[in-house]
Amino acid sequence: MTLISSLSRRALLGAVAIMAVAVASPALANEKLKIGFVGVTSGPAAAWGTSNVRSMQTRAAWLNETGGVKIGDKTYDIEIVTFDDQKDPKRAIEGMEKMAQAGIRYVVGPNVDDGAAAVRPVAEKNGIIYFPYAFPKSLYTKPASNAVLGMIANYQSGPAIYKYLKENKGVKKVAFVAANESDPLSQRDGGVAAAKALGLEVVADKDTYQNDTRDFTPVLTPIVQLKPDLLVLSGVAPANAPLLIRAARELGYTGLISTETAQDAKVLEEGAGELANGFISVGGASTPEIASDTMKEFVDRYTKMFGEYNDESNTKVYALEYIIETLKADPAAINDVEAFKKTMDSFSAANPYMKGDAKLSYVGTTSFGQKRQVAVPMVVNVYKDGKFETLFVGTVD
């Protein structure tokens, strides 16, 4: 009995020891897949890049929480690496160089034309695919091939907005005003061309302001006197939009006001209040009518994570999704951006953010001659009492 009891005790102790080791030894950790962000998260245009970063962080945390992302025979946790370029092309270059040094192959941003153009040599030299929110066609047409437009461009949304307002609101006369910087000026020129092509009368197309302007009355007084049906704030930064709107309304302007850049409803409410009612802008790529349960959960997670939500994130959530799903389609692209480019031509995957059988795919053939743009719905919003309402929804080829 003593021998048997001793053996039993030893066996029991051995079993407990094995269990203790098993409990103490964690499961094999997932590998890390680093995705970069280089863009503006400070200053007047901060809302654009902040929306990018928060969207990426929300989606990454969600995917990691549910076990990570399986690409080929490996499972990865997503790590978001961010760099604030402060809307400065030189800093954007520095940021992209840091991404290259970290071995990051896929980067979201920059958010403005100058920055996106400045980082192109670094991206191409180091084999980085980047998703700018910038509109110059030279970034997406051959011989360029490493940039993928992450949203709807002004020369795609502008004509659609002007056509809608001409046909539905009787717009005939249009005036443009822009910050004296390359991005807004380029967007203004594209908007002027689109308006003229639609047979609209352009009554002002040379008026500009410095981006740090806070009193827009002198800028807008001569424009308001021309009595345009539509005032276009070309490429306007979110912090400047309410100041321009307020100045125009206080000068007695009663016509429509629009822009082709995405805006922040909270900033409009705080800066212009009811005066911003009726302001038209390009919105996030979702509306209540087309938003899936996944999109609704994304909004909920984002809001809980950051205490607020930006409608533009309905668009900004897509870049990370496209990167991950394209890598799934060809796992070799993890370390080979040329494989990623080849996959883009035939890529198709379910769109988790829209109801029905909507697909993720790359577009841009009409605008760029090659597929260098993510397919997202073109949602045009109108601001009313602190929130955006859908004006209409379009698509881009």
N, C-alpha and C positions, 0 to 999 in steps of 0.2 A: 504493500500500500504506500509506503514511504517513497519507494523508487518511482512508482507510477505517478504519485502526487507531484514529486519533484519534476518529472518529465512533463507533466501537464502544465505545471507552472512555467517551466522554461518555454514550452510551446506557446502558451498564452502571452508571455512577455515578448517573445519573438514576433508574434502577430501584431501586438500593440506597437512595437518598434517599427515594423514595416508600415503600418497605418500612419504612424507619426511622420515618417519620412515622406510618405505619399502626400499627406496634408501640407507638409512644409515645402515640398517641391512644387512650384507653380507650373502650370501648363506652358508649353513652349510659346513664347510671345510672337505676335505677328511682326512681320517686317514693316519698316516705315517707308511710305511713299510720300516724299516731300513735294508739295505744289507751292509755287511762289506767287507773291503779289508784289508788284511795283506800281505805285500810283499815289494819288494825292489823298491824304487823310487829314490835312490841316489847311487853314485859310478859307477864302470865300467859296472854293469848289470842294471843300472837304466832304460834303454829303455824297458826292459821286464815288469816291474811293472807299469811304466808310461803309457804304452800302455793299460794295464788292467784298471787303474783308469780312464783314459780319455775315454775309450770305455764305461765304466759304467756310467760316468757322462753325456756323450753325449746322451746315450739311455734313461737314467732316465729323463733328462731335456725334451727330446722329448715326452716321455710318459706323463709326468706331464703337459706339454703344451697342450696336446690333451685331458685333462680331467682326467688323472690318469688311474689306472689299476683296473678293477673290478674282485674281487676274491670272489666267493660266493655271498652273499648279501651286501658286503661292497666294497667301492671304496677307493683305496689307492694312495697317492703320494709316489714315491720312493725316499728315502734319502740314499745317499751313504756315509758311514762312513769309513774313511781311516786311515791306520797306516803304516808308513814306517819302515820296520824291518831292513833296511840297510844291508840286506843279512847276518844277524847275528841270529843264531838259538835262542839265549837267548832273543833277542828283539822280535822275532817272537812269542815266548811263551807269552811274556808280551802283545803283541798286541792281541793275541787270548783271553787272560784273560780279557782284556779290553772289547772285544766284548761280552764275556759271562756276564760281569758285566752290560753291557748295554742291556742285554736281546736279543741280536742279534742271530738268529738261523742259518743264512746262510751267509757264508763268501767266498769270492773269494781270492785265493792265499793259501800259499806262492808260490814264483816263483822258488825255488831251492830245491834240495833233502833234505838237512840238515834241512831247516826250516820246510818243510812239514812233515818230520818225527818227529821233535821236538814238534810240536803243536798237534800231534795226541792224546796224553793223555788228554789234555785240552779240545779238541773238543769232544771226546767220553764221558768224565766226565760231560760236560755241555750241551750235546745234541745239538751239532753244526754240520751241514753238511758243508764241505768246498771243494772248487774246486781248488786243487793245479795245478801248471804247473811244475810238478816234476815227475820223472820216476820210482822210486823204486816200484817193483811189490808188495812188502809187504804192501804198503799203500792201495792197491785196492783188495787184495785177503783176503779171510777169515782167521782169525776172524775179520780183519778190515772191516768196512762197512760205515764209515762216510766220507771218501774221494772219490771224483769223479774227475778223470783225465780230465782236461779242454782242452787238445790238443792231437796231435799225439805224441806218445812216440818214442824215438830214436830207440828202438828195433823193432818198426813197420816201421818207415821211412827209417832207415839205410839199411836194406836188399833190400827195394824197389829201393833206389838210387843206391846201388852197382850193383844190377841186371841190371838196366837200363843202367848204364855206361859200364858194361861188354858187354852187347848185342849191344849197339849203339855206343860206343866210343872206344871199344877195350881195355878197362882197364884190366890189368892182375896183376900188382904189386901195392900194397897199403901200405902207411905209415901212422901212427897215431901219433899225438902229443896232449898233454892235459895239462891243468893247474894242479898243484899238490894239488888238492882239491877233496873231495869225489864225488861231482857231475860229473865233467868232467872225472875223472878216471873211474867211473862206466859206463859212456857213452862210453868211450874208450873200456873198456872190452867187452861191448855188441857189439860194432862195429867190434871189432877183431873177435869175435865168428861168427858174421853174414858173414863177409868177407870170413873167412875160410870155412864156410858151403857152400858158393857159388863157392868154388874152386879157390879163388884168393890167390895169394902169398902175405903174410904180411911180409914186409921187416923191419918194425920198429913198436914196440908196447910198448916201455918202456920210451920213451923220454918225459920229463915233464918240466914245467917252473913255477915260482911263479907268482901269479895272478897280482902282481904289476910290473912285468917286462915291460920295455919299449924298450929295445934293444934285439930283438929276433934273431939276426944274429948268436950268439954262439949256440943257441938252434937248429936252423934249418940247419946250415952248414953240420953236418954229415948226416942229413936226405936227403938233396938235393943231396949229393954225391952218394946216393944209387939209384938215378934216378927212383923214383916210378912214375907210371902213374897217381896215385891219392894220394893227400895229404889230410888227414882228420883232421880237427881241432875239436877234440871232445869237445863238451860242451862249445865252445868258447863264452866268453862274448862279446856283441856287440862292446865295446870300444877296445877290444884286436884284434878282427878279422882283421881290416885294417892294423894294425901294423905287424901281422904275414904274411898277404898276401904281403905287401910291402917288407918285409925282404926276403921272399921266391923268389919273382920275381927279386929283386936286386941281389940275389945270383945266378941268371941264371936259376931258375926252370921254366920250360915251360909246365909242366903237368897240370892236373885238380886239383882244390882245392874245398873241400866241407865241410859242417857241417850239423848236424842234429838239430841244434838250430836255432830259428828264428833270423833274423838280421834286421838292420835298414839301408835302402838305403842311407839316408842322411849322416849317420856316415861313411859308406863305401866310399861315394863320397868325403867327407871332408878328410878322413884319408888315402885313397889309390888311389883315382881318377881312371884313366884308368887301373891301375894295377889290380883293382878288377874285371875288365870285365871277365866274365866266371865263377865267384865264384858261387857255387851251395849251396842253403840252403833251409830249409823248410820254406814255405811262409805262408801268411794268407790264410784262408779257402775260398778264392774266386778268380775268374779270370774274366776278362771282358766278357768271353763267358758264364759264369754261374751266374754272378751277377744280382740280381733282381733290380727293381726300388727302393725298400726299402734299399737295400745295397748301391746303388748309393746315395740315400738321406742321409744315415748314414755317408758316407764318406764326403759328402758336409757339413753336420752339424758339424761333428768333425773338419774339416778343418777350418771352420769359427769360431768355438769355441776356437781353440788352435793355429791357424795360420799355422799348418802343419799337415801332416798325416803320420802314420806309417803302412806299409802294414800288420804288424803282428796283427793289430787291426781287420783285417778281421776274425781272429780266436778269438781274445779276446772279441769281441762283444757277442759271443754266451753264455757265462756263465750266465750272468744276464737274458738273454732270457730263458734259460733252467730253472732257478730258478722260474721265474714268471709263465711260462707256466705249470710247474709241480704243483705249488701251485693252479693254476686255475683248474687243473684236480682233485685235492682234497683239498678244502679249509681248511680242518682240519689240514693240514700240516703246516699252518701258525705257530702253536705253538707245533706241534708234528712231530719231524723229523722221527719217526718210520713210520708214515703215508706217508711221502715223500719217504722213502725207498721202501715201498710196491708199491707205484705208479710207481716207476721207471721201474719195470719189464715189465709193459704193456703200458707204456707211449708212446704216439705218438701225434704230433701236426704239423701243417703246418710250414715249414721252410720259414720265411719271407725274408731270405737273398739270396735265390737261385731261379732261374727261374724254371718253371714247377711245378711238384707235389712233390718236395723233402720234406722230413719229418724230424722233430726233434725227436730223439729217443736216448735211452741209449744203448751203445754197450760195448764191452770189454770181452765178454764171452770166446773168444779164448785165450786172453792174461791173464785174471784174474780169470776165472771160475765164474764170476758174472758180472752183468751190472753196471760197475762203471767207465764209460767213456762217454763223450758226443760225439755224432756222428757229425763230421765235415769233409769236404773233405780234403784229404791229397794232398795239393798243393806243388809241388817242383818247386822252382824258380831258375833262373839263372840271375845274375846281369849283366847289360849292360848300360853303359853311364848314370849313375845316377838313374836308376830305375830297378825294377825287371820285368823279363818276365817269363811266365809260361813254365817250361820244360815238366812236365807231371802232371796229376791228378790221384790219387788213392783213395782207401777206406780202412776202417778198420772194422773188424767184432766185 
